[in-house]
Amino acid sequence: MQKKLLIIGKRHSGKMSLLQQLTGSTPEHLETNTEDSHAGLTHKFTIKNSYYETDVDVWVDEYEDINKTISEYRSDEAKEVREFLAAIIFTFREFDETEWKQWENYVENLEEDISVIAVQTEGGRNQNIPDNSILEYVVLEETGSNQYNESVGHQRVKEWLQCCDWQKEDEEETTTLISCSDNSTSNEDDSEMEDQEDDGLLAGDLQSFISRIQNLRDTDMSKSVKHKEAIGILKSLLGNDFDEKELINKSEDIN
């Protein structure tokens, strides 16, 4: 089952402009009246690279009160919605510090594996955006690449989407890496299987991990950005068992 993409922002924040640039079209039932809310609109986006092609459902939402909206998306009642999301794009035209901080706080406290990016849909780069923000900041109207030879604008958004994990694994259908089909398995093998299950690494997790790493390798990102994205993928796979400092130290020892 495929996970979804949520595009969300204030009214007139450029949600449809972003969809147009990403997909070349807008939702069929889009009303031309600019005062009508875009909340509840749906669309499709085809993600394609050298390794796979998939159609992703896009959900559109809109808000007036950012505090209320973040509270709702963080609630227990919204857990099922969050489980169906692979990525969230927060759109804006003008920088709002309160809005930005609310989204940062949401990402910092997010338990599910959902990637979040902030896209400014109008104007040039805003100097008020915090340099060390947990949110990646993309200016939609930028083209080409930056000084680090990294893609910018809508091309960067597309690359980012290619690195998201769109496959939703049903827990009942996932199997461990060790086959359970042979009933004559020895006690030693049974013990090994239990150890593997305790580690929590499932076949679906591994396949998803490999797919995401391959997608990352296939992009035109710089080495530094690829490193950052790879660290995020490892964190999503290993959870609390992942220690970035330990990984860096071991890498330095090897070198």
C-alpha positions, 0 to 999 in steps of 0.5 A: 500500500502506498503512503501519501503526500500532504501539501498544506499551508495557509490560504493563498500560500501557493499550494496549487502553484507547487502542484502545477510545477511538480505535476504539470496539472492541478486537481480536476475539481479545483474551483477557479474562485480564489476565495474557495478553500483548497482543503480536501482536494486530492491529486496524483504525482508520478515519482520516477527515477532509474530504480522505480516508478510509482503514483503517489496520492496527494492530499491538500489541506489548508488552515487559518490557525496554525496552532490549532492545526498543529495540535490536531495533526499531533493528536491521538485521533490523527495517528491513523492519518500520520501513519498514511503519510510519507511526506509533508510539504508546508507552503508559504509566500511570506515568512511568519516566525510563529508559523515556522516555529510551530512546524519546527516543533511538530517535526522535533516531536514527530514519532512517525517516519514522515519527511517534512520540507518548507517551500516558499512559493513566491519571491526570492530567498528570505534572509529571516529563515534560521540557518540551523533550522530542522526544516529544509527550506526551498525557494520554488522560483529558484532554478539551476543549482547553488554554490555547492552544485545542489539542485534548487527550486522545484527540482530539489523538491522532486529529488527530496520526494524521490528519497521518501519511503512511499511503501506502507508495510502491513504488519501482518504481512511482514516477515523476518529475514530468516525464512519460517517456512521450514518446520524442521528448523533446528533449535539453533536456527530457532534461537537465531530467528528469535534474536533476529526478531528481537532486533526488529529488522524486518525484510520490509524494512531492509527492502525499504532501506535499500530502495531509499539508499539507491534513490539517494545515490541516483540524485544529483545532490552534493556529497554533504547533502547525500550524507545528511539524507543518508543519516536520516534514513539510518535513523528511521530504520534503526530508531533508538539503536542508532548512534550518529556519533558512534558511526562517525567515530567508527568511520574515522577509525577505519580511515 
